[in-house]
């Protein structure tokens, strides 16, 4: 991948652009917290060629939500499960909305 290819991917929410240190700094947390959410299988960071963890913006948003719950006193394992369930619910609602739109008849003709 060339430098030009990398710059084009910076807008990609799934591009693993952030190192563990930078991700922890952005979230205002520790690297240990990121390891813990990884161990709880909330997020799975990609690995660089050298084996270092790399995080995407999407993964950082997920980790930030877990951190909110942990900061409110929720145990990390429970926080991760809550975030997973929230994500699944959002996806199911999106799919249901698509099905509803697909099943709707076209706009009826105006009554005269």
Phi and psi in degrees as a GROMACS rama.xvg file:
@    title "Ramachandran Plot"
@    xaxis  label "Phi"
@    yaxis  label "Psi"
@TYPE xy
-87.1714  170.228  UNK-2
-61.6644  -38.2768  UNK-3
-61.8839  -39.8155  UNK-4
-62.4518  -41.033  UNK-5
-64.5714  -43.1504  UNK-6
-62.7218  -37.625  UNK-7
-65.2477  -23.9238  UNK-8
-88.8971  -5.45909  UNK-9
-63.6802  -23.1405  UNK-10
-83.5702  -7.43774  UNK-11
-80.3192  116.981  UNK-12
-60.8802  -23.0297  UNK-13
-98.4685  0.545659  UNK-14
-76.3382  125.207  UNK-15
-76.8524  78.5553  UNK-16
-91.0301  -14.4358  UNK-17
-113.035  132.587  UNK-18
-72.5521  166.213  UNK-19
-60.225  -43.6946  UNK-20
-61.8846  -45.2421  UNK-21
-67.2856  -40.79  UNK-22
-61.7023  -45.8862  UNK-23
-62.156  -40.7821  UNK-24
-63.1658  -44.774  UNK-25
-63.3439  -35.8376  UNK-26
-85.8303  -11.0896  UNK-27
68.5544  37.5495  UNK-28
-133.201  -170.114  UNK-29
-102.828  163.746  UNK-30
-65.7452  -31.3455  UNK-31
-61.287  -37.368  UNK-32
-63.0463  -43.3647  UNK-33
-63.6211  -39.1049  UNK-34
-62.8489  -41.1309  UNK-35
-64.7557  -42.3091  UNK-36
-69.9876  -26.6472  UNK-37
-69.6628  -42.9333  UNK-38
-65.8214  -30.685  UNK-39
-81.3222  1.71214  UNK-40
63.105  29.0579  UNK-41
-74.8119  -45.6753  UNK-42
-133.957  150.532  UNK-43
-123.313  102.448  UNK-44
-67.012  149.243  UNK-45
-77.6935  164.763  UNK-46
-116.071  138.844  UNK-47
-73.4715  173.515  UNK-48
-57.6217  -30.6364  UNK-49
-86.3696  2.15658  UNK-50
90.0768  6.25707  UNK-51
-82.656  144.046  UNK-52
-69.2345  139.208  UNK-53
-132.443  135.886  UNK-54
-117.928  146.878  UNK-55
-95.7446  168.192  UNK-56
-63.2939  -38.7865  UNK-57
-59.0794  -46.8864  UNK-58
-62.5117  -36.3823  UNK-59
-67.4685  -37.2933  UNK-60
-63.748  -41.6167  UNK-61
-63.4348  -46.1387  UNK-62
-64.2016  -36.0943  UNK-63
-64.5849  -38.9223  UNK-64
-64.9293  -41.5231  UNK-65
-62.6011  -39.3464  UNK-66
-63.6959  -39.3819  UNK-67
-56.2888  -46.3279  UNK-68
-65.6585  -41.9373  UNK-69
-63.7659  -41.0693  UNK-70
-63.275  -24.3739  UNK-71
-86.3947  0.45801  UNK-72
104.027  3.4953  UNK-73
-78.093  132.357  UNK-74
-58.7621  147.84  UNK-75
-59.195  -40.0453  UNK-76
-63.0148  -42.2636  UNK-77
-68.166  -39.5803  UNK-78
-61.0506  -42.6234  UNK-79
-64.2419  -41.1527  UNK-80
-65.1542  -40.9192  UNK-81
-61.0568  -44.6507  UNK-82
-64.513  -40.4851  UNK-83
-61.2369  -45.5429  UNK-84
-65.6824  -39.1306  UNK-85
-61.3845  -42.4116  UNK-86
-65.0495  -42.2503  UNK-87
-64.6529  -40.7031  UNK-88
-63.5001  -45.1534  UNK-89
-59.5454  -42.813  UNK-90
-64.8629  -42.575  UNK-91
-63.7626  -40.0334  UNK-92
-65.5745  -37.6006  UNK-93
-64.7482  -44.5726  UNK-94
-64.1418  -43.6768  UNK-95
-60.561  -40.9241  UNK-96
-63.4679  -38.9972  UNK-97
-63.6543  -43.2746  UNK-98
-62.6915  -41.7423  UNK-99
-62.3184  -45.0298  UNK-100
-62.6774  -40.3314  UNK-101
-68.2782  -29.7749  UNK-102
-88.4376  -9.83786  UNK-103
-73.7731  137.839  UNK-104
-70.05  156.995  UNK-105
-60.2993  163.181  UNK-106
-52.2045  125.931  UNK-107
-68.8518  153.622  UNK-108
-64.4436  149.693  UNK-109
-65.6348  139.621  UNK-110
-72.1496  138.184  UNK-111
